[in-house]
């Protein structure tokens, strides 16, 4: 029998409908490997603040780096195989987690270059969420992550909520948005498009069905004939909405 590590118990606990006093679970070796892959299908915001979560200490070595030890090779092989099973990846920084009342025992969080390395190896993602209310990623890292998301064939939903007071040119990533069914964009991190009017005929309409946004940027609606749900949260918008008397 093999004792499952804490991160697997954490994943199993998230699937339970009610609170549980489960502290130890023993399974056969075959079940161990089956459960190990299943747990990694979803990487939630709670995983990143768990002291035993493997990705907190894991940084893949480049191909031209010093040769791995056998232990490093074995560890990386397991992690890479598990990341291929991940369909949902959520990362919230410490500041945003504290705002929701989540207690954080770890004083530091992973570097954005490390998050990029993880995203680079989750090619089967369906959902991705990045929420950072503290120091967010640089333009360079943010561009790399968005480019990786564009190349993922199964991706359907993206959430990006950043407060960094730097205007990122969002139009260059419209090809990514065109392939998604759901987008949630919040914060003061991007610069919208001022042009208002019908979408050019040569541009294919977006697949987008659900849109959440906090700046009323008309450029989005030019491309969204299939939009079914719109949520508008004017947190950073300067638009003056008329009062209803």
N, C-alpha and C positions, 0 to 999 in steps of 0.2 A: 504493500500500500504506500501511496505517496501523499504527503501533506501539501495541499494547495497553498501557494504563496498568498499574502494579504491582498494584493491587487486583484486576484481572481475572486476572492471572497467578496471584495468590494463590488465587483461587477455583478456577481450573482445577487448580492443584496439589492442592487438597483432594480433588478427584475421582479423582486418581491412586491406584492401589492400592499403589504402591511409591514410594520416594524418587526424585526426578528432578533432573537437573542443568539442566533447562530454564531459560534466562535470558531468552530473547527469542522472541516469536512474532509473525509478521506475517500478516495476513489481508486479504482484500478488504474494502471498505467495507460491503457487505451482510452479510458474516460478522461484522464488528465490532459492528454493532447487534444482531444475533441473539445473539451471545455475551454482550454487555453485559447484556441482559435475563435470560439464563439464569443468569449468575453471581449475580445479586441475588435469586434464589429463596430462598437461604439466607443469613442474616446470622449468622455464628457468633461465639463469644466471642473468637476470634483476630482477627476483622476490626477490632474496636474498638481494639485496641492497635497496629494497623498505621499508621505515620505518614501514609501516602497515602490512607487510607480517607476518602472524601468526607464521610461523615456526621459526622466529628469536628469539622469546621469549618463545617458547614451548620446554620443556624437559619432556618427560614422566617419571613419578615416577615408581620405581620398585615395584614389587608386595608386598614386605614386608615393604614398606614405610608407613609413616603416612597416615591414611585413607583420601581419597579425600573429599573435600567439594562438595556440590551439584553442584556448579558452575564449579569446576575443572572436575568433572565427565562429565558434559554436554559438556564442551569445548573439552575434550579428545575424547569423543565419536564422535563428529563431525569431528575432525581432522583425527582420525583413519579411519573413513568411507571414507573421501576424499582421503587419501593416498592409499587406496585400488583401487581407480580409476586412479591413476597416472601410465602412461605408458612411460613417458619420463622425466628423471631427469638430470639436468645439474647444476654443481656447479663450478664457476670460482672464484678464490680468488681476492682480491682487486688489487694486483700487476698486474695480467694478464689482468684484466678489464681496468685498466688505460692505459696499452700498446695499447689497441684498441681504445682509445679516449673516453671511457665512463666515465662521471663525477660521482664521488662517494661522497655523502654527509656524509655517515656514517663512522666514524673512525675505527670501529672494525668489525670483521666478526665472524660468529659462530664458536664454538670450533669443532674440528674434532670428538670428542666423541658425540656431538649433531648431526652432519651429519650422523654418524654411526647409531644413534638411528632412524633417519628418513629413511635411506636406509633399515633398518631392518623391517620397516613397509610398504614398497612399494613392496610387493611380486609379483605384476603383471607387473613389469617393462619390457619394450621392448628395450629401449635405455638408456644408462647411460654414462655420461661424467663428468670427474674430471680433472680440469686444475688448477694447483697451481704453480706459479712462485716465491712465497715467501717461508715461512716456511711450508713445506708440512707435511703430516701425519706421525706419527711414524710407524716403521715396524709393530708393534702390531695392530694399527688401520687399516693400509692398508691391512694387512692379513685378518682381520675380514671382511672388506668391500668386498674384492675379494671372500672370502668364501661365503658371503651372495649372491653375484651375481651368483656364481656357482649353488646355490640352487634355483634360480628363473627359473621356467619352460618356460617362454615366452621370456626370454632375447635373443636378436639377435645382438645387436651392443654395443660395449664398446669403449670409448676413455679415455686414461689415459696419461696425459702430466704433468710431475712433474720435477722441477729443485731443487734437494736437495743434490746432490753429495753423495748419499749413494747407494751402489750397492745392490739392492734387488734381491734375488734369484727367477727369474721369472719362472723357469722350473716347480716349484711345482704347478703353476697355469695353466699349459698346459691343464688339464681337463676342465677348464673354457673356454679357447680359442677354444677347440675342438667343442664346441656346438654352437659357434657364427658364424654369417654370415659376420660380419664386425668388424674389429679391427683397432684402431688408437693408436699407442704407440709412444710417443715422450718424449724427455727429457733424463736426465742422472741418472735416478732413479733405473735402473735395471741392473742385470748382466746376460748376455746371456749365451748360451750353445756353447761350443767350438767344440763339435763333429759334423763333417760334413759327410754326406753319406745318403743312403736311410733309410727311416723310418723302424723300426723293424716290422716284419710281424704281430706280436701280437697286435700292436697298431692300433686302428681304425683310418682311415683318417679323418681329420678335415672337417667340413662343410664350412669352411672359403671361401668366395668369393671375398671380398675386404680387402686389407691390406695396411695400411699406417704406415711406420716405418722410423726412422732416423738413425738407425744403421743396417748395412747390416749383419744381423745375419742369417746365412744359416740354422740354426736349425729350423727356422719357415717353410722353404720351404720343408723340409723333410716330413711334415705332410699335405701339402696343394695341393692335386691333382686337386681340383676344383677351384683353384684361378683364377678369371676372371680379377681383376684389382689390380695392384701394384703401390703404390706411394712411392717414395724413396726421403726423405729429409735429406741429410747428415749434419745436423746441429751440431751433436756431434760426428760424425763418423771420425775416423782417416784414413779411407780407401782412398788411392790415386787413383783417377779415371784417366784413360789415356786421354790425350788431343787429340782432333780431329784436324788434320792439314788440 
